[in-house]
Each structure stands twice: as C-alpha cells, then as structure tokens.
Amino acid sequence: MLLSKPLSKPLSKLLRPVKLPSSIAWASCRASSTSVTSSTSSNTPEVLPLISPHSIYVWGSSSNSRLPTVPSSSTLLSPRKIPISAVNEDLGLDDSWSLKHFRVGKGDNTGFVFAKNSGTEDEINRTFIYGDDKYNPSREITEYPPSPTSDPSKTSSITSDFLVDDLVLGPKSFGLIARSKADSSQSALSWGYGGDALNGYGQLGLGPSVQTDGQYNVTLPSPITSLTEDFTPLTQWQIASSHTVGLSSSSNEVLTAGSGQFGRLGNIDAIDQLYFEPVEMLSTLPSISWTQVSAGHAFTLALASDGTVHGWGKNEANQLGLGGGLSMDVYNMENAPNSIEFFEINDIHVAQVACGYNHAAALDVEGNVYVWGGKSGFLSPELVTNMEEKATWVGCGHNFTVVAAESNALYTFSHGGSSGGVKLGCLGHGSASGDRTPREVVSLDESLIEGKVVDVQVGWTGVGVVVGEEE
C-alpha cells in the first residue's frame, strides 16, 4: 500500500492509548493503496512532494530469514530500523539502486523491487524475495519460461525485459504484475504452490501444472496467458491460502481462481478453477465500477465505486459482516457475493476494505474505521468510536489491526488472545501480549523514527513501514 499523500508529522510521540468506550475494546483488520478522500472533492490532482525512502521499520516474526539483517526465527516486539543502504549491501547492490517496492507477505516472506535510473527509458528493475521455504527460497527473481510446462532452459529475463509494477506475496504462492519494455503491454506472472488434493487446485491461474510430490508447484514466474488472451490485465490482486482474487479495471471485472471450497470463488459451485474466471454475479451489476479487492484465508471482499462492500466465502467467524448468530457453524459460508447491508442502511460510503485471516475492517470517506468478524462478537461492522484523529488507511494482520492516522501516527490493536500473530509481537508495543486498546506504535528511542511514512505493509505475522524524506 503506497500512501497517496505523505503524512505530515514524524512518528515521535510517546506511547498513548486511544480512548474507546468499553463496548468497543478492539478493532482488527494486507495492504491496498487507499487514502480517505471526500466523494465531493475536486478532480484536480494534488501535487505532492517527492519522497526519497531511506529506512524500513519492521516488527513481528522474522522466521525463515524473511527480513534482511535480522536473525532468523527472531521476534521483534518493537520497531527495528533497517536502513535501505543496509538492504542494498545485503543484496550486493550499490547506491545507484533505489527502492521501488517493499512487500510483507502473508507467509514467511518479504519482497523488494529496486530500480536503477528510475523513471527513465533505460530503467532496470531487480526483484528479490527473502524467505527460506520450498515454495520460494531466498533468491533474486530473474527469469521466466514462456509457459509453465516449457523447457526451463528456455527462459527470458525479467530484469531486462520487464518493469515490475507490483509484487504479490501470498502464504505459499507469489505473483508479479509487470510491463514489457518492448511494447508496454502488461503481464501477470505467478509461481509457487499451486494446490493439492486436500486444499484444492488452481490458485496460480496457470491451468494444469506439473505435479510434484502430490502437489502442483511452479518454480519459475510463469505468464498467466489466459488473462492476456481474454484482454483482462490485472490492476491489483491478492493471493490467499488456497485461492486468488484479482481486479481488472479495463474490463471492470473481479476474477477468482483456485479452490472452490467454502464458496471462495463466489460462483456458487464448489468446483476448483484452474484459470481466472469472473465472479458472475458482480458482472451483472453494470452500473458499478469495482475499485478494490481483498482476500482473507477463505473469504473475499470487493469494494465498489459507490462505496458498497460485497463479500463471499467462509463465514464461520462472521467475517462477511452479514449479521447472524454468535454460534456459527464451522462450515457456514456464502458461495455468492452478498452486500454488507450495514453500510447501505446507514448511508456510509466505504473508501477501503481489508481482510485478515477471518476478520475484516473498513474505512469510510470520513476517516472512520469499522471492524467485524474474528469471533469477536461483532456480527456486522462496528464503529471504532472516540479515536482522537481521522484514519487515512487500515490494514489487517492475522488477528490485529494497523491504522494510519492523519498525524503520521500508526496505531495497532488486537481483538484478544495471543494467537495468530499477536504473540509474535505484531502490535509493536514492546510486548508479546495482545492489547485491545488501540495504541500508537513508537520506538523506545524517540529519535529512532524520523521522516514521513510513505508506505505501510501488513502481513499476517509482521508489519513493515517505509520512511522517507522530502526531496
């Protein structure tokens, strides 16, 4: 998520609670680029200052060596500063390479895209992923085959042939959105875990793949040719545990691929999809433009331009925000999109949505945050009241929330318990315990965090913040 407007003040205040009534003790909420804007604001784009990133602050789990300069299997209870120069050195890059994208994945991975001669005709990108697992060990992503079943020796160079517009890190599967230098055409590429008999197949969207040890895994980034053939380039996408959701602005379609279990794909049938297919019920709403998608473990939310939110998939923890009872069956689900009526009934225009493992959050155009799901007792969206300032963005971890505020402050809070990331220090407050009260994330050393927050990344068990200075 790249903040469209740098926040105005340094993160240098003391740790303090945000006042919440006793009836709202928590809020919970990966990352999509959305800042709060009024629906009646001018269409004239605001001229923003250029920000030069100089440091990354990370906290949470760094298992499987997923963070540079941080020992593997470490838990960072408070923000750890990693100068981008140190990342360059670790990757063997000189100071002519600048950070273009930083990503914290839903699994044990982080990703970096560096650019040389950024913004010029001869720009070169280099893409790296940290993480030590069988699906994607730490390495530079340098090449791709013409198709998943091609001879691995006949590959092309991602570094020299493409400009990387986005890097997507799921729990065990990965993706790139890239533009060809030759003709500026866009391609989506995926690789990693492609499914198995137990969890379903197809989330890479590549069609039938090579089976290895009972699983369909792809080792090199492979073009999703079906999207190109159908002229549906992806504007954004998210990779979950066994399914993938994408948004194509050019065709105004929300597309899904992967396991059909628990209604993940939104097309009623529980059949796995090996290729990306449109969510048909959303395509029957021609007057609505789709602006954002977000994927949880086994559910999906889609945001429309009119501020309505539509969800489908597993609903055992009320993560779809539809209401219902506290005692939800473990197999409760919605196999087709349903609108969250709470926002429509209360005339609330939603600007951004975020999905955690089995809970969700939303941000409206007024800067208010709403939360639901996660077996919290919130059956439908609940307003987090009495926050001292407006929010500009919200992100979901496994069972915790990160909120960016107008003052440049970041707040985190959990919905109880110590599982699912909170125990790994994901709140950044210096403790491994959960905290139901939203608190500002600060360092013990007030001078540690300087500059402006220009990017926030939330994974299920870790958080990363890119900080820069105005040029």
C-alpha positions in Angstrom: 0.0 0.0 0.0 1.6 3.3 -1.1 0.1 6.2 0.8 -1.1 8.7 -1.8 -0.2 11.5 0.5 2.8 11.6 2.9 1.7 12.1 6.4 2.6 15.4 8.0 4.4 14.7 11.3 7.1 12.4 12.5 6.3 9.3 14.4 7.9 10.6 17.6 5.1 10.8 20.3 5.0 8.7 23.5 3.0 5.5 23.6 -0.5 6.5 24.4 -3.9 4.8 24.3 -6.7 6.0 22.1 -9.9 6.5 24.0 -12.5 3.9 23.3 -15.7 3.1 25.2 -15.9 -0.2 27.0 -18.3 -1.6 24.4 -15.6 -1.2 21.7 -12.5 -2.9 23.1 -10.8 -3.9 19.8 -10.6 -3.5 16.1 -8.9 -5.9 13.7 -8.0 -5.7 10.4 -2.7 -6.7 3.6 -2.5 -3.8 2.1 -4.1 -1.8 -0.7 -3.5 1.7 -1.7 -6.3 3.9 -0.5 -6.4 7.2 1.3 -9.6 8.8 2.5 -11.0 11.3 0.1 -14.3 13.1 0.0 -16.7 11.9 -2.6 -17.3 15.6 -3.4 -13.7 16.6 -3.7 -12.1 18.3 -6.7 -10.9 16.1 -9.6 -7.7 18.2 -9.8 -4.8 16.0 -8.7 -2.8 17.4 -5.8 0.9 18.0 -6.5 2.7 16.0 -3.8 6.4 16.4 -2.8 8.8 13.7 -3.9 9.8 11.3 -1.1 13.1 9.6 -1.0 12.9 6.4 1.1 15.8 5.9 3.4 14.7 3.4 6.1 12.4 0.5 6.7 11.0 -0.2 10.2 9.8 -3.8 10.8 8.3 -5.7 13.7 6.8 -9.1 14.3 8.1 -12.5 13.3 11.2 -12.9 11.2 11.0 -16.7 10.9 12.7 -18.4 8.0 15.1 -15.5 7.5 12.5 -13.3 5.9 14.0 -10.0 6.9 17.4 -8.6 5.9 19.9 -8.1 8.7 17.6 -9.7 11.2 18.5 -13.2 12.5 16.1 -16.0 11.5 13.4 -17.1 14.0 13.6 -13.8 15.7 10.6 -11.9 17.2 10.7 -8.2 17.1 8.5 -6.7 19.8 9.2 -3.1 18.8 10.1 -1.5 15.5 13.6 -2.3 14.2 15.2 0.2 11.9 16.8 -1.2 8.7 18.5 1.4 6.6 17.8 0.8 2.9 21.5 1.1 2.4 21.9 -2.0 4.5 19.4 -3.8 2.3 21.4 -2.7 -0.7 24.6 -4.0 0.8 23.0 -7.3 1.8 21.7 -7.8 -1.8 25.0 -6.7 -3.4 23.6 -3.5 -4.9 25.5 -0.2 -5.0 23.9 3.1 -4.1 22.7 3.7 -7.6 19.8 1.3 -7.0 16.7 2.9 -5.2 13.8 1.1 -3.5 10.7 0.9 -5.8 8.5 -1.6 -3.9 8.7 -3.3 -0.5 6.2 -6.1 0.4 5.5 -8.1 3.6 3.8 -11.3 2.7 1.1 -13.4 4.3 3.6 -16.2 4.7 7.2 -16.1 5.8 8.5 -13.9 3.0 9.3 -10.3 2.3 10.0 -8.8 -1.1 12.0 -5.9 -2.6 12.0 -4.4 -6.0 14.9 -2.0 -6.7 15.1 0.4 -9.7 18.2 1.8 -11.4 17.7 5.0 -13.5 14.2 5.1 -12.1 11.6 6.8 -14.4 13.8 6.9 -17.4 13.7 4.9 -20.7 16.6 2.8 -19.6 15.1 1.9 -16.2 16.1 -1.5 -14.9 14.4 -3.4 -12.1 15.7 -6.2 -9.8 13.3 -8.2 -7.7 14.3 -10.1 -4.6 12.3 -12.3 -2.1 13.6 -13.2 1.4 12.3 -16.4 2.8 13.6 -19.9 3.2 10.9 -22.4 2.2 10.4 -25.0 -0.5 8.0 -22.8 -2.4 10.3 -19.8 -2.8 13.7 -19.9 -1.1 15.6 -16.6 -0.8 16.7 -15.5 -4.2 16.5 -12.9 -7.0 13.6 -13.3 -9.4 15.4 -13.1 -12.7 13.8 -15.2 -15.4 10.5 -16.8 -16.6 9.6 -19.5 -19.1 7.1 -18.9 -22.0 4.7 -21.3 -20.2 4.6 -23.4 -17.0 5.4 -26.6 -18.9 8.2 -25.1 -21.1 11.8 -26.3 -21.1 13.3 -24.5 -18.0 16.4 -23.7 -20.1 14.4 -21.6 -22.5 13.7 -18.6 -20.3 13.6 -14.9 -20.7 14.9 -12.2 -18.4 12.5 -10.4 -16.1 15.3 -7.9 -15.2 16.0 -6.8 -18.8 12.6 -7.4 -20.4 10.1 -6.0 -17.8 9.4 -3.2 -15.4 7.8 -4.6 -12.2 4.7 -2.7 -11.2 3.7 -4.9 -8.3 4.9 -7.8 -6.3 2.3 -10.1 -4.6 3.3 -12.4 -1.7 0.8 -15.0 -0.6 1.4 -17.6 2.1 3.0 -20.0 -0.3 2.3 -18.5 -3.8 3.6 -15.4 -5.4 2.9 -13.1 -8.3 4.2 -10.2 -10.4 2.5 -7.5 -12.4 5.0 -6.3 -15.0 5.1 -4.2 -18.2 7.0 -5.2 -21.3 9.8 -2.7 -22.2 9.3 -3.6 -25.8 5.6 -2.6 -26.2 4.4 -1.6 -22.7 2.0 -4.5 -22.6 1.1 -5.8 -19.2 1.6 -9.3 -17.9 0.7 -11.1 -14.7 3.1 -13.9 -13.7 2.7 -16.4 -10.9 4.6 -19.2 -9.3 4.9 -21.3 -6.1 2.3 -23.6 -4.5 -0.4 -24.5 -7.0 -2.6 -26.6 -4.7 -3.1 -30.2 -3.7 -5.9 -32.8 -3.4 -6.8 -31.7 0.1 -6.9 -27.9 -0.3 -7.9 -27.7 -4.0 -6.0 -26.6 -7.1 -5.6 -23.7 -9.4 -4.8 -20.6 -7.4 -1.9 -19.7 -9.7 -4.3 -19.4 -12.5 -2.0 -21.2 -14.9 -4.2 -24.1 -15.8 -2.9 -27.7 -15.3 0.6 -27.6 -13.9 3.4 -30.1 -13.3 2.7 -32.3 -10.3 5.5 -32.8 -7.8 5.1 -35.0 -4.6 1.3 -34.8 -4.9 1.3 -31.0 -5.3 1.1 -28.7 -8.2 4.1 -26.4 -7.8 5.7 -24.0 -10.3 9.3 -23.0 -9.6 9.6 -20.0 -12.0 7.4 -17.0 -12.6 5.1 -18.0 -15.4 2.8 -15.7 -17.5 -0.9 -16.2 -16.9 -1.7 -16.4 -20.6 -5.4 -16.8 -20.2 -5.6 -13.2 -18.9 -3.7 -11.9 -21.9 -5.8 -13.9 -24.3 -9.0 -12.6 -22.7 -7.7 -9.0 -22.7 -8.2 -8.7 -18.9 -5.0 -7.3 -17.4 -5.0 -7.3 -13.6 -4.9 -3.9 -11.9 -4.5 -5.5 -8.5 -4.6 -8.9 -7.0 -4.3 -10.7 -3.7 -3.2 -14.3 -3.0 -4.7 -16.2 -0.1 -4.1 -19.7 1.3 -5.9 -21.6 -1.5 -7.5 -19.0 -3.7 -6.5 -15.8 -5.6 -8.6 -12.8 -6.4 -7.8 -10.1 -9.0 -9.3 -6.9 -10.3 -9.3 -5.8 -13.9 -10.2 -2.2 -14.3 -10.2 -2.3 -18.1 -12.9 -4.9 -18.2 -14.4 -3.9 -14.8 -14.3 -7.5 -13.6 -13.5 -9.2 -10.3 -11.8 -12.5 -11.1 -11.0 -15.6 -8.9 -9.0 -18.8 -9.3 -8.2 -21.7 -7.1 -10.1 -23.8 -4.6 -13.9 -23.7 -4.7 -14.3 -25.0 -1.1 -16.3 -22.8 1.2 -17.5 -20.6 -1.7 -14.1 -18.9 -2.0 -14.6 -18.2 -5.7 -18.0 -16.6 -5.5 -19.5 -18.6 -8.4 -21.9 -20.9 -6.4 -20.2 -24.1 -7.5 -17.6 -25.7 -5.2 -15.5 -26.7 -8.3 -11.9 -25.6 -8.4 -10.9 -23.1 -11.1 -7.6 -23.6 -12.8 -7.9 -20.3 -14.6 -9.1 -16.9 -13.6 -12.9 -16.5 -14.1 -15.1 -13.5 -13.5 -17.4 -13.5 -10.4 -20.6 -13.7 -12.5 -23.0 -12.0 -10.0 -20.7 -9.0 -9.8 -20.6 -8.8 -13.6 -24.4 -8.4 -13.6 -24.1 -5.0 -11.9 -23.0 -3.0 -15.0 -23.6 0.4 -13.4 -21.0 -0.3 -10.7 -17.2 0.0 -11.1 -15.0 -2.1 -8.9 -12.2 -0.3 -7.1 -10.6 -2.8 -4.7 -10.4 -6.4 -3.7 -9.1 -8.0 -0.5 -8.6 -11.7 0.4 -8.6 -13.4 3.7 -7.8 -17.0 4.4 -11.0 -18.4 2.8 -13.2 -15.3 2.1 -13.0 -12.2 -0.2 -14.3 -8.6 -0.1 -14.8 -6.4 -3.1 -15.4 -2.6 -2.9 -17.5 -0.8 -5.5 -17.2 2.8 -6.6 -20.5 3.6 -4.9 -19.0 2.7 -1.5 -20.8 -0.6 -1.1 -18.9 -3.7 0.0 -19.6 -7.2 -1.2 -18.3 -10.4 0.3 -18.3 -14.2 -0.2 -16.6 -17.3 1.1 -16.3 -18.8 4.6 -18.3 -17.1 7.3 -17.8 -19.2 10.4 -16.5 -16.2 12.3 -18.9 -13.6 10.8 -16.1 -12.2 8.7 -18.5 -11.4 5.9 -20.3 -8.8 8.2 -23.8 -10.1 7.3 -25.0 -10.4 10.9 -26.4 -13.7 12.2 -25.8 -15.6 15.4 -22.7 -15.9 17.7 -22.7 -19.7 17.3 -21.8 -20.0 13.7 -21.3 -23.5 12.2 -17.7 -24.2 11.2 -18.9 -24.8 7.6 -21.0 -21.7 7.4 -20.3 -19.9 4.1 -21.7 -17.8 1.3 -21.0 -19.2 -2.1 -22.0 -16.0 -4.0 -21.5 -12.3 -3.3 -23.6 -10.6 -0.6 -23.7 -6.9 0.0 -23.0 -5.8 3.6 -26.2 -4.0 4.3 -25.0 -2.2 7.3 -23.1 0.4 5.2 -26.1 0.9 2.8 -28.7 1.2 5.6 -26.5 3.8 7.4 -25.6 5.7 4.2 -21.8 5.0 4.8 -19.5 5.4 1.8 -16.6 3.0 2.2 -13.2 4.0 0.8 -11.2 0.9 1.6 -11.5 -2.6 2.9 -9.0 -5.0 4.4 -9.2 -8.8 5.3 -7.3 -10.6 8.0 -7.4 -14.4 8.5 -11.1 -14.5 9.5 -12.0 -10.9 10.3 -12.2 -7.6 8.4 -12.2 -3.9 8.6 -13.3 -0.9 6.5 -12.5 2.8 6.3 -15.1 5.3 5.2 -14.6 8.6 3.4 -15.0 10.5 6.7 -12.0 8.7 8.3 -13.9 6.3 10.5 -12.9 2.7 11.0 -15.3 -0.2 11.2 -14.5 -3.8 12.3 -16.2 -7.2 12.3 -15.6 -10.9 12.5 -12.9 -13.0 14.1 -15.4 -14.4 16.6 -15.3 -11.1 18.4 -19.0 -10.7 18.9 -19.2 -8.2 16.2 -21.6 -9.8 13.7 -21.7 -6.8 11.4 -19.5 -3.8 11.1 -19.0 -1.9 14.4 -17.7 1.7 14.5 -14.5 2.3 16.5 -15.5 5.4 18.3 -13.7 8.3 20.0 -10.5 8.0 18.2 -8.6 11.2 18.6 -7.9 11.7 14.9 -9.1 10.6 11.5 -7.8 7.5 9.9 -6.3 7.5 6.4 -5.7 3.8 5.9 -6.3 0.4 7.6 -4.6 -2.9 7.2 -5.3 -6.4 8.6 -2.9 -8.9 10.1 -3.8 -12.3 11.3 -5.9 -11.0 14.2 -4.7 -7.5 14.7 -5.1 -4.1 13.0 -2.8 -1.3 11.8 -4.3 2.1 11.3 -2.6 5.1 9.7 -3.8 8.4 11.0 -3.7 12.0 9.7 -0.9 13.0 12.1 1.5 10.4 10.6 0.9 8.1 13.6 0.3 4.4 13.3 -2.0 2.6 15.7 -2.3 -1.2 16.3 -4.6 -3.3 18.4 -5.9 -6.8 18.7 -9.2 -8.5 19.4 -8.0 -10.6 22.3 -6.0 -13.8 22.8 -2.4 -14.4 22.0 -2.6 -16.5 18.8 -2.3 -15.7 15.1 0.4 -13.1 15.1 -0.2 -11.1 18.3 2.1 -13.5 20.2 4.8 -12.7 17.6 5.0 -9.0 18.6 2.9 -7.8 15.7 1.5 -4.9 17.7 4.9 -3.3 18.0 4.4 -2.1 21.6 7.3 -4.0 23.2 5.2 -6.9 24.4 4.2 -10.3 23.1 0.7 -9.9 24.6 -2.4 -8.8 22.9 -3.8 -5.3 23.6 -7.5 -4.5 23.0 -6.9 -0.7 23.2 -5.5 1.0 20.1 -2.1 2.4 20.9 0.4 4.4 18.8 3.4 2.4 17.7 6.6 4.2 18.8 10.1 3.2 19.5 11.6 3.2 22.9 14.1 5.7 21.4 12.0 8.7 20.3 14.6 9.7 17.7 14.6 6.3 16.0 11.7 7.0 13.6 12.2 10.1 11.6 10.8 11.5 8.3 7.5 10.7 6.7 5.6 7.4 6.4 5.3 6.7 2.6 4.4 3.0 2.7 2.8 0.6 5.1 2.8 -3.2 4.6 0.9 -5.6 6.8 1.4 -9.4 6.7 -0.3 -11.9 8.8 2.6 -12.1 11.3 4.6 -9.0 10.6 4.5 -5.3 9.8 6.8 -3.0 7.7 6.9 0.7 7.3 8.9 2.6 4.7 10.0 6.1 5.9 11.5 8.8 3.7 12.3 12.4 3.4 11.1 15.1 1.0 13.5 15.8 -1.8 
